[in-house]
Amino acid sequence: MSFAEMWADLLPLGRDGTGGYHRLAWTPPELECRAWFADQARRRDLDIEHDANGNMIAWWRPAGAGGPAVLTGSHLDSVPGGGAFDGPLGIVSAFAAIDLLRERGARPGRPVGVAAFAEEEGARFGVACLGSRLLTGAIDPARARALTGADGRTFADVLHHAGLDPEAIGPRDELLDRVGCFVELHVEQGRALTGPVGLASAIVPHGRWRFGFAGEGNHAGTTGLADRRDPMLPFAGMVLAAREAAERNGTVATVGKVRVTPGGVNAIASSVTGWLDARGPDDASVRRTVEDVAAAARAAARPHGVAVEAAEESYTEIVDFNIELRDRLARTLGGVPVLPTGAGHDAGILSARLPTAMLFVRNPTGVSHAPAEHAETADCLAGVEALAAVLADLASG
């Protein structure tokens, strides 16, 4: 199948009424995407490997290929209302790159794998890159099993219903030991890339924190203002403080998710939970931002008799991609723009265990995690060409 045919097959899966995508991990739309992945592997006679953490790898093992493998790929899940390209572009491009190499008669001396990592967005269980974190040992399996989604189901329960053993999750050194490097192709998630293809230099530090505000539920009409312990007020203060702290510390901070209990129009909330996403140029500035937000939240809560609890859900320090690998890709591609990114990726997690690199495909809208995310077909095909050239070089033996 051509790139266009694969893209057309995948495009309808998980599309919502806004034109965006709702492919949360192990929900029916994401399971359809997994079935699509398996079908694409079978069409190419690629061996499919499932690890215990929900990650999938389709292996191209030409006769005589041996030694450390070259791994590429991305993810299939999305944020709520996400764009079409974030994740799937890297997987469709990987299959298309293998097709291109086969058409040209290439016979790699090393195995080539196409990976689909599980729960990269963290939209269901709150921890980004969960599949690659488990694979590399970056998260404790016991903590992962207890992660709970908005539907009340734990990660362990979801895995069990998907036919996986929750007790088997965790590091897979024997898999990683077979891989020499990982290259992830991804749509660029800003508007910094002016040419069709670029390379990543680094991923800036980023993390997620959960803020819980515990007050007292009561009637909206019969409870006087002086008698209220309304957690929504300090939560609102925390949202405003996040913007102020980001401006002060030269970072970005976002409160994009909130859960109100019980959630009635005519009821004072008993509790509010809000999630803070903070990113910046260095670890110190990000940590300072979060400390400032936490201090402001507690100060805002005190006059209202509301208790505040803050907990870190995930954090990734700055990732400087392997310079030797990056320079090799740059030589292979004849020189392309090199730029940092403020978005997290599985490549960043895997970099702790093996050399990793990233290719970017231009996004003319500069929008990501939203329906307007886009890449022109010509740029996507340029990305396929670039990835094919990189894979041919790295897998040459």
C-alpha positions as CSV (number, residue, x, y, z in Angstrom):
1,M,0.0,0.0,0.0
2,S,1.2,3.5,-0.8
3,F,1.6,6.3,1.8
4,A,-1.7,7.8,0.6
5,E,-3.6,4.5,0.8
6,M,-2.3,3.8,4.4
7,W,-3.2,7.3,5.5
8,A,-6.7,7.1,4.0
9,D,-7.3,3.8,5.9
10,L,-6.1,5.2,9.2
11,L,-7.7,8.6,8.9
12,P,-11.3,7.7,9.9
13,L,-10.4,5.7,13.0
14,G,-11.3,7.6,16.2
15,R,-12.4,10.8,14.5
16,D,-14.8,12.8,16.6
17,G,-17.5,15.3,15.7
18,T,-15.1,18.3,15.8
19,G,-12.8,16.8,13.2
20,G,-10.2,15.9,15.9
21,Y,-9.3,12.4,17.2
22,H,-10.2,10.6,20.4
23,R,-7.9,7.6,20.4
24,L,-7.2,7.0,24.1
25,A,-5.1,4.0,24.9
26,W,-7.0,0.7,24.8
27,T,-10.3,2.2,23.9
28,P,-12.1,0.9,20.8
29,P,-10.7,3.5,18.4
30,E,-7.1,2.9,19.6
31,L,-7.7,-0.9,19.4
32,E,-8.8,-0.4,15.8
33,C,-5.5,1.4,15.1
34,R,-3.6,-1.5,16.7
35,A,-5.5,-3.8,14.4
36,W,-4.6,-1.6,11.4
37,F,-0.9,-1.8,12.5
38,A,-1.0,-5.6,12.7
39,D,-2.6,-5.7,9.3
40,Q,0.1,-3.5,7.7
41,A,2.7,-5.7,9.2
42,R,1.1,-8.9,7.8
43,R,0.8,-7.3,4.4
44,R,4.6,-6.9,4.4
45,D,5.3,-10.3,6.0
46,L,6.8,-8.6,9.0
47,D,7.1,-10.4,12.3
48,I,5.0,-8.8,15.0
49,E,6.4,-8.7,18.5
50,H,4.3,-7.7,21.5
51,D,6.0,-6.9,24.8
52,A,4.2,-7.2,28.1
53,N,3.8,-3.4,28.4
54,G,1.4,-3.1,25.4
55,N,4.1,-2.0,22.9
56,M,4.1,-3.5,19.4
57,I,7.0,-3.9,17.0
58,A,6.9,-5.1,13.4
59,W,10.2,-6.6,12.4
60,W,11.8,-6.6,8.9
61,R,14.5,-9.2,9.0
62,P,16.0,-9.7,5.5
63,A,18.0,-12.9,5.0
64,G,21.4,-12.6,6.6
65,A,20.5,-9.5,8.7
66,G,22.0,-9.6,12.1
67,G,23.5,-7.4,14.9
68,P,21.9,-4.5,16.7
69,A,18.6,-3.5,15.0
70,V,17.5,-0.1,13.8
71,L,14.2,0.8,15.4
72,T,11.8,3.5,14.2
73,G,8.1,4.3,14.7
74,S,6.0,6.4,17.1
75,H,2.5,6.0,18.7
76,L,-1.1,5.5,17.7
77,D,-3.0,7.1,20.7
78,S,-4.0,10.7,20.8
79,V,-5.0,13.4,23.3
80,P,-8.7,14.2,23.5
81,G,-9.6,16.1,20.3
82,G,-6.1,15.7,18.9
83,G,-4.8,16.0,15.4
84,A,-4.3,13.3,12.8
85,F,-0.5,13.5,12.5
86,D,0.8,13.4,16.0
87,G,2.1,9.8,16.3
88,P,0.5,8.0,13.3
89,L,2.6,10.0,10.8
90,G,5.7,8.3,12.2
91,I,4.3,4.9,11.9
92,V,2.8,5.3,8.4
93,S,6.0,6.9,7.2
94,A,8.0,3.9,8.7
95,F,6.0,1.3,6.7
96,A,6.2,3.5,3.6
97,A,10.0,3.8,4.1
98,I,10.4,0.1,4.2
99,D,8.3,-0.2,1.1
100,L,10.6,2.3,-0.6
101,L,13.7,0.4,0.4
102,R,12.3,-2.9,-0.9
103,E,11.3,-1.3,-4.2
104,R,14.9,-0.1,-4.6
105,G,16.2,-3.6,-3.8
106,A,17.9,-2.6,-0.6
107,R,19.0,-5.5,1.6
108,P,19.8,-4.1,5.1
109,G,22.5,-5.9,7.1
110,R,20.6,-5.2,10.3
111,P,17.0,-5.9,11.3
112,V,14.6,-2.9,11.0
113,G,11.7,-2.5,13.4
114,V,8.6,-0.4,13.3
115,A,7.4,0.4,16.9
116,A,4.0,1.5,18.1
117,F,4.4,2.5,21.7
118,A,1.6,2.4,24.2
119,E,-0.1,5.4,25.9
120,E,2.5,8.0,24.7
121,E,0.2,10.9,25.3
122,G,-0.7,9.9,28.8
123,A,-4.3,11.0,28.1
124,R,-5.9,8.0,29.8
125,F,-3.7,7.2,32.7
126,G,-1.9,10.5,33.3
127,V,1.7,9.5,32.7
128,A,3.1,10.3,29.2
129,C,5.2,7.7,27.3
130,L,4.0,5.0,29.7
131,G,4.8,2.2,27.3
132,S,8.4,3.3,26.8
133,R,8.8,4.2,30.4
134,L,7.9,0.7,31.4
135,L,10.1,-0.8,28.7
136,T,13.1,1.1,29.9
137,G,12.5,0.9,33.7
138,A,11.7,4.6,34.0
139,I,8.6,3.9,36.0
140,D,7.9,1.4,38.8
141,P,5.6,-1.3,37.6
142,A,3.6,-1.3,40.9
143,R,2.9,2.4,40.4
144,A,1.9,1.9,36.8
145,R,-0.5,-0.9,37.7
146,A,-2.3,1.4,40.1
147,L,-2.7,4.3,37.7
148,T,-6.4,5.1,37.3
149,G,-8.2,6.8,34.4
150,A,-11.2,9.1,34.5
151,D,-13.5,6.1,34.1
152,G,-12.2,4.6,37.4
153,R,-10.5,1.7,35.8
154,T,-6.9,1.0,36.7
155,F,-4.1,0.4,34.2
156,A,-3.9,-3.2,35.5
157,D,-7.6,-3.8,34.9
158,V,-7.4,-2.4,31.3
159,L,-4.3,-4.6,30.6
160,H,-6.1,-7.7,31.9
161,H,-9.1,-7.1,29.7
162,A,-6.8,-6.6,26.8
163,G,-5.4,-10.0,27.3
164,L,-2.1,-8.9,28.9
165,D,-0.7,-9.9,32.3
166,P,-0.5,-6.8,34.6
167,E,2.1,-8.6,36.8
168,A,4.4,-9.0,33.8
169,I,4.8,-5.3,33.0
170,G,8.2,-3.7,33.4
171,P,11.7,-3.4,31.9
172,R,12.5,-5.6,28.9
173,D,16.3,-5.5,28.8
174,E,16.4,-8.5,26.4
175,L,14.4,-6.4,23.8
176,L,16.5,-3.2,24.3
177,D,19.7,-5.2,24.0
178,R,18.7,-6.2,20.5
179,V,18.4,-2.5,19.4
180,G,21.3,-0.4,18.3
181,C,19.4,2.9,17.9
182,F,16.0,4.5,17.6
183,V,14.9,7.2,15.1
184,E,11.4,8.7,15.5
185,L,9.8,10.7,12.7
186,H,7.2,13.1,14.0
187,V,5.2,16.1,12.7
188,E,6.7,19.3,14.1
189,Q,4.5,20.7,16.8
190,G,5.2,24.4,16.3
191,R,6.1,26.6,13.3
192,A,9.8,26.8,13.6
193,L,10.6,24.4,10.7
194,T,10.8,26.3,7.4
195,G,11.9,23.4,5.2
196,P,10.0,20.1,4.7
197,V,12.2,18.1,7.0
198,G,14.3,18.8,10.1
199,L,16.3,17.2,12.9
200,A,15.7,17.5,16.7
201,S,18.6,18.7,18.9
202,A,16.9,18.3,22.2
203,I,13.7,18.0,24.2
204,V,13.2,20.6,26.8
205,P,12.4,19.6,30.4
206,H,8.7,19.0,31.0
207,G,6.4,17.4,33.5
208,R,2.9,17.1,34.9
209,W,1.6,17.8,38.3
210,R,-1.7,17.1,39.9
211,F,-3.2,19.7,42.3
212,G,-6.1,18.6,44.6
213,F,-8.3,21.1,46.4
214,A,-10.5,19.6,49.1
215,G,-13.3,21.8,50.4
216,E,-16.9,21.2,51.5
217,G,-19.8,20.5,49.2
218,N,-23.0,22.5,49.9
219,H,-26.0,24.1,48.4
220,A,-25.3,27.0,45.9
221,G,-28.4,29.0,47.0
222,T,-28.7,28.5,50.7
223,T,-25.0,28.7,51.8
224,G,-23.8,32.2,52.6
225,L,-20.5,33.4,51.2
226,A,-18.9,33.5,54.7
227,D,-19.9,29.9,55.4
228,R,-18.4,28.4,52.2
229,R,-15.3,26.2,51.8
230,D,-15.3,26.5,48.1
231,P,-12.3,24.7,46.4
232,M,-13.0,26.3,43.1
233,L,-11.7,29.7,44.3
234,P,-8.2,28.6,45.1
235,F,-8.2,26.5,42.0
236,A,-8.9,29.6,40.0
237,G,-6.1,31.3,41.8
238,M,-3.8,28.5,40.9
239,V,-4.7,28.8,37.2
240,L,-3.8,32.5,37.2
241,A,-0.7,31.9,39.2
242,A,0.5,29.4,36.6
243,R,0.5,32.1,33.9
244,E,2.3,34.6,36.2
245,A,4.9,32.0,37.3
246,A,5.6,31.0,33.7
247,E,6.1,34.6,32.6
248,R,8.4,35.3,35.6
249,N,10.5,32.2,35.0
250,G,10.7,32.1,31.2
251,T,8.7,28.9,30.9
252,V,5.3,27.8,29.7
253,A,2.7,26.5,32.1
254,T,-0.8,25.1,31.2
255,V,-3.8,24.0,33.2
256,G,-5.7,22.0,30.5
257,K,-7.6,19.5,32.6
258,V,-9.9,19.9,35.6
259,R,-12.2,17.5,37.4
260,V,-14.9,19.0,39.7
261,T,-16.8,16.9,42.2
262,P,-19.7,16.5,42.3
263,G,-20.0,18.7,39.2
264,G,-23.5,20.2,39.7
265,V,-24.5,23.6,38.5
266,N,-26.4,24.3,41.7
267,A,-23.8,22.8,44.1
268,I,-20.7,24.1,45.7
269,A,-17.9,21.7,44.8
270,S,-16.5,19.4,47.5
271,S,-13.3,19.0,45.6
272,V,-11.5,20.2,42.5
273,T,-8.5,18.5,40.9
274,G,-6.5,20.3,38.3
275,W,-3.5,19.2,36.3
276,L,-0.5,21.5,35.6
277,D,1.8,21.0,32.6
278,A,5.1,23.0,32.9
279,R,8.0,23.1,30.4
280,G,11.0,25.3,30.0
281,P,14.6,25.7,28.8
282,D,16.2,24.1,31.9
283,D,15.3,22.0,34.9
284,A,15.7,24.9,37.4
285,S,13.3,27.2,35.7
286,V,10.6,24.5,35.4
287,R,11.0,23.4,39.0
288,R,10.8,27.1,40.1
289,T,7.6,27.6,38.1
290,V,6.0,24.6,39.8
291,E,7.1,25.7,43.3
292,D,5.7,29.2,42.7
293,V,2.4,27.7,41.5
294,A,2.2,25.4,44.5
295,A,2.9,28.3,46.9
296,A,0.3,30.5,45.3
297,A,-2.3,27.7,45.4
298,R,-1.7,27.2,49.2
299,A,-1.9,30.9,49.8
300,A,-5.1,31.2,47.9
301,A,-6.7,28.2,49.7
302,R,-5.9,29.3,53.2
303,P,-8.6,32.0,53.6
304,H,-11.2,29.6,52.4
305,G,-10.4,26.7,54.7
306,V,-9.5,24.5,51.7
307,A,-6.7,21.8,51.9
308,V,-4.3,21.6,49.0
309,E,-2.3,18.6,47.9
310,A,0.2,18.7,45.0
311,A,1.8,15.6,43.5
312,E,4.2,15.1,40.6
313,E,2.8,12.6,38.1
314,S,5.7,12.6,35.6
315,Y,8.8,14.5,34.8
316,T,11.4,14.3,32.1
317,E,14.7,16.2,32.4
318,I,16.3,17.9,29.4
319,V,17.1,15.4,26.6
320,D,20.1,16.2,24.4
321,F,19.8,13.7,21.5
322,N,22.9,11.6,20.8
323,I,25.2,14.0,18.9
324,E,27.0,11.3,16.9
325,L,23.7,9.9,15.7
326,R,22.3,13.3,15.0
327,D,25.4,14.3,13.0
328,R,25.2,11.0,11.0
329,L,21.6,11.7,10.1
330,A,22.5,15.3,9.1
331,R,25.3,14.0,6.8
332,T,22.9,11.4,5.3
333,L,20.3,14.0,4.6
334,G,22.8,16.5,3.2
335,G,22.2,19.1,5.9
336,V,18.8,20.0,7.3
337,P,17.6,22.4,10.0
338,V,18.3,21.4,13.6
339,L,15.9,22.6,16.3
340,P,14.8,21.8,19.8
341,T,11.3,20.9,20.7
342,G,9.0,21.6,23.7
343,A,7.1,18.4,23.2
344,G,7.8,15.1,24.8
345,H,8.3,11.9,22.8
346,D,9.2,8.2,23.3
347,A,12.5,9.0,21.7
348,G,13.3,11.1,24.8
349,I,12.5,8.2,27.2
350,L,14.5,5.7,25.1
351,S,17.5,8.0,25.0
352,A,18.4,6.9,28.5
353,R,19.1,3.4,27.2
354,L,20.2,3.8,23.6
355,P,21.2,6.4,21.0
356,T,18.0,8.1,19.7
357,A,17.3,10.8,17.1
358,M,14.2,12.5,15.7
359,L,13.2,13.7,12.3
360,F,10.5,16.4,12.0
361,V,8.1,17.0,9.1
362,R,6.9,20.6,8.7
363,N,3.6,21.7,10.1
364,P,2.5,24.9,8.3
365,T,-0.3,25.6,10.8
366,G,2.0,25.5,13.8
367,V,-1.0,23.8,15.6
368,S,-0.7,20.5,17.4
369,H,-2.9,18.5,19.8
370,A,-5.9,20.0,17.9
371,P,-7.8,19.4,14.7
372,A,-5.8,22.1,12.7
373,E,-2.6,20.1,13.0
374,H,-1.4,19.5,9.5
375,A,1.4,18.5,7.1
376,E,1.3,18.7,3.4
377,T,1.4,15.5,1.4
378,A,4.6,16.6,-0.4
379,D,6.3,17.2,2.9
380,C,5.1,13.9,4.3
381,L,6.6,12.1,1.2
382,A,9.8,14.1,1.7
383,G,9.8,12.7,5.3
384,V,9.4,9.2,4.0
385,E,12.4,9.7,1.6
386,A,14.4,11.1,4.5
387,L,13.5,8.2,6.8
388,A,14.3,5.7,4.1
389,A,17.7,7.2,3.5
390,V,18.4,7.2,7.3
391,L,17.3,3.6,7.7
392,A,19.3,2.4,4.7
393,D,22.4,4.0,6.2
394,L,22.0,2.9,9.8
395,A,21.0,-0.7,8.8
396,S,23.8,-1.0,6.2
397,G,25.6,-3.4,8.5
